């Protein structure tokens, strides 16, 4: 008998304003399967690489025409060098990194229920009132191409240096403006599930 185990990886993103409870986004994301396979193997092999390190934000995932119609680009999930269309901000979410300035609110949590064949990684990231630097005062911009009007985000895995991160997920969504008058909370869940199929040899 050979134990054939298949692995399914799924992602879900929820963006909210913690002060008001308003849900700004609630949707599934795309997985970059090649890069995810590399990251999982590196993590299991204890290479000190492959772990989730950064959440990146960008404004190049969609276009809004003068009538307000939004056109979405496809997620970048092909090729090892895949990246966000236009990254404008990034935040370290690895709570063990000295580059993480607030590890109590930007962190990774492993969630597992005994007996289940899946385990979740909850990636929590808070964009506080004062970040990013240079944002507008109020969330009433009519410029959907603004630097901090986000319409894409992704998780990146550590590869040994900040400039060598590996994009493992990518999600495209309607524009969401980050401004001084509000916080934005991102709860990004990655579910890793094993599907076992025993077959005779």
C-alpha positions, 0 to 999 in steps of 0.5 A, spaced: 500 500 500 502 507 498 499 512 502 497 518 497 496 524 500 494 530 496 494 537 499 489 543 498 491 550 500 485 555 500 485 562 502 480 567 504 481 575 506 477 579 510 478 587 510 474 591 516 474 597 519 475 595 527 473 602 529 466 601 526 465 594 524 464 596 517 466 590 512 470 592 506 472 586 503 470 578 504 472 574 499 477 568 497 484 569 494 488 566 489 494 561 491 500 561 487 501 554 487 508 553 484 511 558 489 506 555 495 509 548 493 516 551 494 515 555 500 512 549 504 518 544 502 522 549 504 519 550 511 518 542 512 526 542 510 527 547 516 531 551 511 530 558 515 526 560 509 519 559 506 515 562 512 510 567 511 513 574 512 510 580 509 503 582 507 504 587 500 499 592 498 498 595 491 493 599 487 494 596 480 489 590 480 483 594 477 481 600 473 475 604 474 472 608 468 469 615 468 462 611 469 464 607 475 465 601 472 471 597 475 475 592 470 479 587 474 486 584 472 487 577 473 491 575 479 498 574 478 499 566 480 504 564 474 512 564 474 516 564 480 518 572 479 510 573 479 509 580 484 503 585 485 501 589 479 504 595 482 506 594 490 505 601 494 506 599 501 508 592 505 508 590 512 512 585 516 507 580 519 512 575 522 512 576 529 519 573 530 522 578 525 525 584 528 522 588 522 515 587 525 514 594 529 507 591 532 508 584 533 501 583 537 497 586 532 501 584 526 502 576 526 501 569 524 497 564 528 496 557 527 489 554 528 488 547 528 482 542 531 484 535 533 482 530 529 481 535 523 485 534 516 486 541 515 490 547 519 489 554 518 494 560 518 491 566 520 495 572 518 493 578 522 495 585 519 493 592 522 494 599 518 493 604 524 491 611 523 498 614 522 500 609 516 502 609 511 506 615 511 503 620 506 496 618 506 490 623 505 486 625 511 479 622 509 477 616 505 473 620 500 478 620 494 475 620 487 482 618 484 482 611 484 489 610 482 491 614 489 498 610 492 494 608 498 487 606 494 488 599 495 485 594 490 490 588 490 494 584 496 498 578 497 502 574 502 510 573 501 514 568 503 521 569 506 527 567 501 533 570 505 532 577 504 527 583 503 528 583 496 527 576 494 520 575 497 516 569 494 509 571 492 504 565 494 498 568 494 494 574 490 487 577 491 484 583 486 478 587 489 474 593 488 478 599 491 479 601 498 482 607 500 487 607 506 486 614 510 488 618 516 481 617 519 480 610 519 484 603 521 484 597 516 484 590 519 486 585 514 485 577 517 488 573 511 486 565 512 490 560 509 487 553 510 492 547 508 488 541 508 490 534 506 486 529 502 488 522 503 487 516 498 490 509 499 491 505 493 494 498 492 501 498 488 
